[in-house]
């Protein structure tokens, strides 16, 4: 009699995700290296409000909710593989509160999708961690994977750090 079995360990949902960070500049310490605007926002690396280190990313001059900071991860993400994401966001001091999102724009096989990675409330009083998991689609050749931040109302600036 031969017994065969396998043990599968689930991924942890804790705030300390396992594995290397695939973003080359997750804390904006190298300015905007690896980051860009998406859909027309003005983006900068600034030192007035930062969670850790000396800089954080900031999106300003936003005329629509979907405008913000983005990182192109087309060369880094593997379609069909599960990824964990975590980032800290806030509004400028005394800006009230609003909703924010982490989104993956995925273009595969000629189809564009917007995958919600995480959603949460942010405020001007403190940094708030948004975290979630996502699986890039594997239904065709990977044309583009943009990981980006969006969500506060048009005209509202927001900040990102420690992605």
C-alpha positions as CSV (number, residue, x, y, z in Angstrom):
1,X,0.0,0.0,0.0
2,X,1.4,3.4,-1.0
3,X,-0.1,6.6,0.3
4,X,0.4,9.8,-1.7
5,X,-0.6,13.2,-0.6
6,X,0.1,16.9,-1.1
7,X,0.1,19.8,1.3
8,X,-0.9,23.2,-0.2
9,X,-0.3,26.2,1.9
10,X,-2.6,29.1,1.2
11,X,-1.2,32.6,0.7
12,X,-1.3,34.8,3.7
13,X,-3.7,37.8,3.7
14,X,-1.5,39.6,6.3
15,X,-0.1,43.1,5.6
16,X,3.4,41.7,5.2
17,X,3.2,40.1,1.7
18,X,5.8,37.5,0.8
19,X,8.0,37.8,-2.2
20,X,10.1,40.5,-3.7
21,X,8.7,44.0,-4.6
22,X,8.6,44.2,-8.5
23,X,8.4,48.0,-8.4
24,X,11.8,49.5,-9.0
25,X,11.0,52.7,-6.9
26,X,8.2,51.8,-4.4
27,X,8.9,54.7,-2.0
28,X,9.6,57.4,-4.6
29,X,13.1,57.9,-3.1
30,X,14.4,58.1,-6.7
31,X,11.8,60.8,-7.6
32,X,9.4,59.7,-10.3
33,X,11.7,57.0,-11.8
34,X,9.4,54.1,-12.8
35,X,6.3,56.3,-12.4
36,X,4.2,58.4,-14.7
37,X,0.9,60.2,-14.9
38,X,-2.2,58.4,-16.3
39,X,-5.0,60.2,-18.2
40,X,-3.7,63.7,-17.7
41,X,-2.8,64.2,-14.0
42,X,0.3,66.2,-13.1
43,X,2.5,64.0,-10.9
44,X,5.5,64.8,-8.8
45,X,7.7,63.4,-6.0
46,X,7.5,65.8,-3.0
47,X,8.8,66.0,0.5
48,X,6.0,67.9,2.3
49,X,3.9,64.8,3.1
50,X,5.7,61.5,3.2
51,X,5.1,58.3,5.2
52,X,8.7,57.0,5.3
53,X,11.9,58.1,3.6
54,X,12.3,61.5,2.1
55,X,9.7,61.6,-0.7
56,X,6.2,60.5,-1.7
57,X,4.3,60.6,-5.0
58,X,1.7,63.2,-5.5
59,X,-1.1,63.6,-8.2
60,X,-2.4,67.1,-8.8
61,X,-4.4,69.0,-11.5
62,X,-6.8,66.1,-11.7
63,X,-10.0,66.8,-13.8
64,X,-11.4,63.3,-13.5
65,X,-11.5,60.6,-10.8
66,X,-9.4,58.1,-12.9
67,X,-6.4,60.4,-13.2
68,X,-3.3,59.6,-11.0
69,X,0.1,57.9,-10.7
70,X,0.9,54.8,-12.7
71,X,3.7,52.3,-13.0
72,X,4.1,50.2,-16.2
73,X,4.5,46.5,-15.1
74,X,4.1,44.9,-18.5
75,X,7.6,43.4,-18.4
76,X,7.3,42.3,-14.7
77,X,3.8,40.7,-14.4
78,X,3.2,37.1,-15.5
79,X,-0.4,36.5,-16.8
80,X,-2.3,34.0,-14.7
81,X,-0.1,34.4,-11.6
82,X,-1.6,35.8,-8.3
83,X,0.0,39.0,-7.0
84,X,-0.4,40.9,-3.7
85,X,-0.4,44.7,-3.6
86,X,-0.1,47.2,-0.8
87,X,0.2,50.9,-0.8
88,X,-0.2,53.8,1.6
89,X,-2.4,56.8,0.4
90,X,-3.6,60.1,1.9
91,X,-5.0,63.4,1.0
92,X,-3.2,66.7,1.9
93,X,-3.8,68.0,5.4
94,X,-7.3,69.4,6.0
95,X,-8.6,68.0,2.7
96,X,-11.4,66.0,4.3
97,X,-11.9,62.4,3.2
98,X,-12.6,60.5,0.0
99,X,-12.4,57.1,-1.7
100,X,-9.3,55.8,-3.5
101,X,-8.5,52.8,-5.6
102,X,-5.6,50.7,-6.8
103,X,-6.4,49.5,-10.4
104,X,-4.6,47.3,-12.9
105,X,-5.2,48.3,-16.5
106,X,-4.7,45.0,-18.4
107,X,-4.5,44.8,-22.2
108,X,-4.3,41.2,-23.4
109,X,-5.3,39.7,-26.7
110,X,-6.7,43.0,-27.9
111,X,-9.0,43.4,-24.9
112,X,-8.7,46.2,-22.3
113,X,-9.8,45.5,-18.7
114,X,-9.7,47.5,-15.5
115,X,-9.2,45.2,-12.5
116,X,-10.0,46.6,-9.1
117,X,-7.1,45.6,-6.8
118,X,-8.1,47.5,-3.7
119,X,-10.6,50.3,-2.6
120,X,-10.8,52.2,0.6
121,X,-11.3,55.5,2.3
122,X,-8.5,58.0,2.7
123,X,-8.2,61.3,4.5
124,X,-6.0,64.3,5.1
125,X,-5.5,63.2,8.7
126,X,-3.4,60.1,8.3
127,X,-1.9,57.6,5.9
128,X,-4.2,54.6,5.1
129,X,-3.0,51.3,3.7
130,X,-4.9,49.8,0.7
131,X,-4.2,46.2,0.0
132,X,-5.5,43.4,-2.2
133,X,-4.7,40.7,-4.7
134,X,-5.0,40.4,-8.4
135,X,-4.4,38.0,-11.3
136,X,-3.4,39.5,-14.6
137,X,-5.6,38.0,-17.4
138,X,-4.0,35.2,-19.4
139,X,-6.4,35.0,-22.3
140,X,-3.9,36.4,-24.9
141,X,-0.6,38.0,-25.4
142,X,0.2,40.6,-22.7
143,X,0.2,44.0,-24.4
144,X,0.2,46.3,-21.4
145,X,-0.2,46.1,-17.6
146,X,-0.4,49.5,-15.9
147,X,-0.7,49.5,-12.1
148,X,-2.2,52.8,-11.0
149,X,-3.9,54.9,-8.3
150,X,-7.1,56.7,-8.7
151,X,-10.3,57.7,-7.0
152,X,-10.6,60.9,-5.1
153,X,-13.0,63.4,-6.7
154,X,-11.8,65.5,-9.6
155,X,-9.8,68.4,-8.4
156,X,-8.6,66.6,-5.2
157,X,-4.9,65.9,-4.9
158,X,-3.7,62.7,-3.3
159,X,-0.4,61.2,-2.2
160,X,1.1,57.7,-2.4
161,X,4.1,56.1,-0.6
162,X,5.5,52.7,0.3
163,X,3.9,50.7,-2.5
